[in-house]
């Protein structure tokens, strides 16, 4: 298996990306393309495993900046590292691409180079984000902010395949996130999506509310990327705030190491993204994994492991079949 | 001061509502109109303070059911208790109205009977919902689900007056909740609202993200009622989930009573609504306080105290002046 990695993406690129990719190449038995500035990558590689036969550098001078508008920047920087890495998948040279930012850059590169699967109007970023509800994936977490009802239905089909193939859940339950359980509740897109979901053949259980996310009421919870993004960031921040509060409340009452373990566990449970290394960009004609910009080598290696799993499970192929079966 | 209370609204009406109103009448030095079925109310009143001179029953046979569509139900039940209670404010017989549901019923009654303040296109329900950020009000929490940019601007003006008059914050900071800090980020309504906010004369600090809510980055955080509703319910549920988890993790490591206090504090900190008894419905030509449907007597009494404070602070008058000053 061959994974293309954008060596220039993320807050700690290229150092942490190269380190993480080296780790993955060594431990996961796969080949890695490191795409970016050869000199800089070589410099980092020299620290670890400069002559490894399963790491190949693909040189390019250009890369995107976090502050750039992704669509405009990619139009101008045709050799941007994220574009070159994605093209390796398009050309069949790599099986998947992994990048740590900008998120808009990776999604735009994936859309323009690989395109979406037939019948999926928009891509999504999604997965489980709460350790308390590991079998509940929330989609979208930020790829498509303004959603039409058919976008939401596309997300539901993606979520079904994701839950089946990557979480091993048979006939996963799918719900629409809304401001009330009744079918008439929701914003315009959710209200209009409701009948589409009902007639879709997926295992639709109706609307769920914000309170149903931590309790894992459905396996797949569908929302637009605006709501999902706000929720995921709120969850992580609330978890950190509560962890701090508990740390103070428990001070001198439990051994230091126990408090540290508890707060660490709590932070992880309210922010699964760091544990899995990132979230897949689904709906694309190829496996694309988006890491958080703040990713360190450990998260990069975990994201590469996720890419490997998605390729092995042929998630993209299964989603194509799912879409072909839609009447 | 005279407060009209819908004695028939809420999951535990009329018993808990009558009990809470009796408590408030006794302790807060005010007069209460209990609106609803006289026989049922008398029966409850007999348990507490049947002959109190500061409690008056306003009889009506009709009341709304939680499952009814509020607009249609109010059109048919012209003597529904929530409508009669709201009319007491319209007629100048009461200074404020308090109700525990249905929320749609109270908001519809307020809109049709009292109307919105000139320049405020839609009402909102809002307030602080995190104990970790008591000086951060999030608006809207569910009254207006589909929002146009000018609705969001109206919410911001309400939030400013609320933070100034009820929280005592001078020149409160106002932010738009979005999926990124940059001004171009957001769904269509948020993106279009951004320039309106910039030119509004309010102390607008730009976009904030979900992660900025628990840290209290702004005094007033504006979002549509769909997003706010999902967030508030998610917060309460996540708090309860974490409280359970801590309870298990701390078992036999701390005294039972300490664990109970900590989990109780955590639940309160992730769900301020119960502490304050409910949220005001703002933007209406009159003081309207909406309690949670699950409210018990303590919450009803706290909501009545909130109504009293809003009247004393003349929040509605201040909002009217604020709107008159808008160019």
Interface residues (C-beta under 8 A of the other chain):
Chain A: X69 X130 X132 X142 X145 X146 X177 X178 X179 X180 X184 X186 X187 X188 X190 X209 X210 X211 X212 X213 X214 X215 X223 X224 X225 X226 X227 X229 X230 X231 X232 X233 X234 X235 X236 X237 X238 X239 X240 X241 X242 X245 X246 X249 X253 X254 X258 X262 X265 X266 X269 X270
Chain B: X69 X130 X132 X142 X145 X146 X177 X178 X179 X180 X184 X186 X187 X188 X190 X209 X210 X211 X212 X213 X214 X215 X223 X224 X225 X226 X227 X229 X230 X231 X232 X233 X234 X235 X236 X237 X238 X239 X240 X241 X242 X245 X246 X249 X253 X254 X258 X262 X265 X266 X269 X270
